[in-house]
Amino acid sequence: MQFGITLKGDLSSDRLIRLTRAAEERGFSYGWLFDSHVLWKDPYPLLTLMAANTRAMHLGTCVTNPAVRDLTVTASLFATLNEISGGRMELGIGRGDSSRRVMGKRPTTVAHLEEAIRDFRDLTAGKEITFEGSPVRLTWAGGTPRVWVAGYGPKVLALAGRVADGVILQFADPPLVDWCLGFVREGARQAGRDPKSIEVMSAAAVWVSADREEAREHVRWFPALVSNHVVDLVSRYKPEELPSRLTAYIRDRSGYDYLHHCEVESSNANFVSDEVADRFAVVGTAEEHRKKLQELEEVGVTQFNIYLMSGDEEATLDAYARDILPHFR
């Protein structure tokens, strides 16, 4: 299993660089940024700083979407960054959540997402495409970044199996990861692909502490974030098509304020129970972290991505580097 970190764009540039360097020095292979340009700073200048201050770490968006920016702009940004970084860029992309909803807009469709992935690959490879009726080509581009698709629902997960290099699952609940991967693997088989060729990321908040109550308070915001996607799923699927393990916890959800997105101790998380916090995030002692990560690896996870925004980020990096990463090498 490889390890990554995700940062959000409210950090100062100096702190972003320090955390990225610290993560790479401690053995983390991936550095990701949220893309929510209204809530936080634009990720692409920050990714440029991350590329300039790392040597081998792979970098990308976790996640962007094809609706906020013109797809040709996204392709040009990634092609440029791929050149700057020496081929270390990775595209994480989904239908769009906070960057769309904060502006009162809905996520894009699955069909639009699939078309965008195809166009992104062709453009970053320097191939000509027909975009909105006109021929477009990035003549200077070459070297397509890998594409990771984020999703929860059967349709997007099957899409990931058909076309993606990797899938992003935003929780650390092994049974739910296993349920999601059933759709990914079926999509891969239908497309004539080997399901084992698809990387699997579990992305979640963590807190290392023997004090479980303290740990839960540092990660409770994370299932609240996931609830936005679950609400969307419930509106589009029949109840019997979704596991209650994923959907039951949103029954007491009263609303969500995106201006307090990803904030520790935000009122957005008041409805999240201890049981859900334990399942969706990773909390407890280092031994408990190792045990849960082993369970994730056994169901197919190839990268664990820490949402490094629960507080005391350096201590989390140190704990993982000292007590957890060595057990997965």
N, C-alpha and C positions, 0 to 999 in steps of 0.2 A: 504494500500500500504506500502511495505517495501522499504528501501533505501539502496543503496550501493555506493561505490566509486571504480573507476578503476585508477590505477597508472601505469606509464610506467617506464621501467627499467633504466632510466638515472639518477635516484635519488641516492644520497649517502645513505648508509645503515642507518645512523643516521636519516636523514630526512624521509626516508621511514617509519621507526619505529615511529617517532613523528607523522606523518600524520595518520598512521594507528591507533595509540592509540587515537589520537584526534577524529577521526571519530567514533570509538567505544564509547568513552565517551560521544559523542554528539548524540548518538542514531542510528547510521548507523549499519545495520545488516550484510552487506556483504562487503568484501574487495577483489577486483579482480586485476590481473596483466595482461598486454599484454604479449604475448609470441612471441617475434621476436628477436631471439638470435643473429643475426648479427647486427641489428640496436642498440640493447640495451643489458643490462646484462641478463643472463639466469634467468628465473623467479623462478626456484625451490629453489635455496638457499635463495632467497628473501622471498618466501612463508614460508620457514622454520622460518625466522626471524619474519615474521608477526604472525605465529602460536604461537611462543614462547612469543610474547608480547601482546597477546590478550586473552580474557577469553571466549567469546561467539560468536564472529564474525565468520561467515562462510567465507571461503577463496577459491579462485580458479583462473583458467585461463580464460581470456576473450579476445581472445580465443587461444587455441592451435589447432593443426591439426594432422592427422595421417600419414603425409608424411615426416616431418622433422626429427622426431625421430621414431625409431622402436617402435611399439605399446606396446611390452612387457616392454620396458623401461618406457614409460609413465605410464603404469599400475603399475609398481613397485614403481615409484616415488609417485604416488597418494596413493597407499596402505601404504607406509611408512609415508607420511605426514598425512594421515588419523589417523594413530596410534598416531603420535606426537601430533596432535591437538585435540584428543579425539572425532574423528568422525565429524569434521567440514569442510571437504573438499568437493568441488563441481567442476566438470569438465565442463568447457565451451569449446566447440570444433566446428570447422567448416572445410571448404575445404582448407583453407590456403590462406592468402593474402600477407602481407608484408614479412613474414618470408620466403615465397617461391619466390615471385616476385623480391625481392632484389638480389636473386641469379640467376635470369633469368629463373626460373622454374614456371610452371603453377600450379594452385590449383589442388588438387586431385579430383577424381570423386565422385558422390553421392553414388554410389554402394560401393566404398572403405570406405567412411565415415560411412555408415550403418554397414558394416562388422566390422569396428574398434570399434564402440560403443558396439556391441554385445560381441566382444572379451574382451573389457575393463571391462565390467560388470562381465563376467565370471571369468576373472583373478583376479580382486580385491575381488571377493567373495571366492577365493581359489579353484575355479573349474578348471579342466583340459580342455584345448582346443587343437585343432590341428592348429598349426601356421606354415605356409610355409612347410607343410608336416610332421611336427614332433610334438609329444605331449609336451605341456608346461603347467606347473602349478606353481603358487606361493603358496607353501604349507603353508606359514606363514601368508598369507593375509586373511582378513575377514572384511566384512563391506563395501559394494559398495557405493562410493560417487554418489550423484545425477548427472545426465548428462543434460546439457543445449546445445542445438544445435543452432548455429548462421547461419543465411542465409537471403536471399532476394528473391530468385527465387521460383516459384511454386514447383519445385521438391524437393528442400531442405526443404522448409516449410512443405510440405506434409510428408517428412521423419520425421521432428520434431514431427508432430502429431502422427505418427505411433509409435515412439520409445522413444522420449525424455521425461524427467521430466519437462523440461522448454525450452522455445525458446528465443533467444536473437535477438532483432531487434535494429539495430544501427541507430535510428533516433527518434525524438520526435514529429512526425507529425501524429496526431490522425487519419486522413483519410487513410494514408499509413499503419499505424499499423493495422487498421481495415481490409484493403485489404489483408495484409499478414495473418492475423488470419483466414480469410476465408479458406485458403489452409491448415493451421494447423488444424483447426476443421474438415475439410473434411478428412484429413489423419487420424485423431483420430477416426472418425466414421467408416471409412473403416477397421480399425484395431480392431474395437469393444471396443474402449476406450471412456471414458467420456471426451469430450474436456475441461470441466471445471477443470479436474485434472491436466492440464498442466499449469505450471507457465509461466508468460509472462513478460519478461524484456524489457523495453525501455532504451537504453543506449545512452547518448548524452552529449555534452559539454554544460555548463551553464555559465551565468554571470549575477549577480544581480546588477542592476544599473538603475537609472532613465534616464541615458544618453544612449539612445538606440544605437547611433552611436559608442560610446565607447564599448558597449557590443558586438556589431556585430564584431568589429575588434578582440575581444578576442576569438570568436568562429568560425570565418569564415573558419579556418583550418578543422573544423569537416566535413562539407559537401564535402570538397575536399577529405578527407579520404574516405568517402562513395562513391565518384565518381569512385574509382577503382573497387568496386563491381558492380556498375551500368554499367560501360563499359563492364565488363565480361558478365553481363546479356544480354545486347543489342546484343552481339555476338552470344548468344545461343538461343534467343527467337525471335519470330516474333513481330513486333512493336505493333500489336493489342493485344498481350498477356501481355503487360506490361503497367501500367498507365503512361500517360505523366507527371503526377505530380512527378513521380520518375525519368523519363528519360530525360525530355526536357532540364534540366539545364546543361547537359554535352556537348551540341552542341558546345559551345565556349571553351571547355577544350582543351588545346594544348599539354598537357603531364603531367607527374608527376615524381618528383624526390624523391625517397624513402629515400634519405639521409637527407631530410627535412620533413620527415613524422611526423605529429602531432605537428608541430611547429607553434606557434602563429605568425602571420604576415608573414608566409612563402609565397613565390611567387607561390607555388602550388595552393593557394586559390584565385588568382587574378580573376578567371572567376566566382567565386561564388557571386551571387547577394544578395542584402539586403533581398529580399523576401525569397530566399532559406535559408539564414542564420536564419531568423526568424522561418521558418517552421521546419527545421531539428534540430535546437538547442533550448534552452530555455533561453530567454533573457528578460530584463525589470525589473520592480520593483518586490518586493516580492509578491505583490498581483497578478501581471501578471503571475508569476511562479506558484502560487497556482491555478490559473484559468486553466492554460494549463495542469498541472498535474492532476487536477480533470477531464479534458476532456480525458486524457490518461487512467485514472482509469475507466472511464465510458465505454471505448471501450474494456477493458479487461486487462490492464496492472496491474501486481501485484507487480512489483519491478521497481523503477526508479533508474538507475545506472549513477552517475555523472562521466564523464570522467574528473578527477580532474587534469587537466594539462593546463588550460588556463591562469594561473597566479594567485598570491595572494590566494593560496589554503586555508590557515587558515581563511581568511575572508569569503570565500565561505562556508566553513564548519560552521562557526559561524552564517552566515545569514540563512542557512538552518535549523540549530538547533533551532534558536530563532524564525524564522518567518514562517517556512514551515512545518517541520516535525510534530509539535504539531497538525496541522490541519488534519493530516492523521492517527492519533492514535485513 
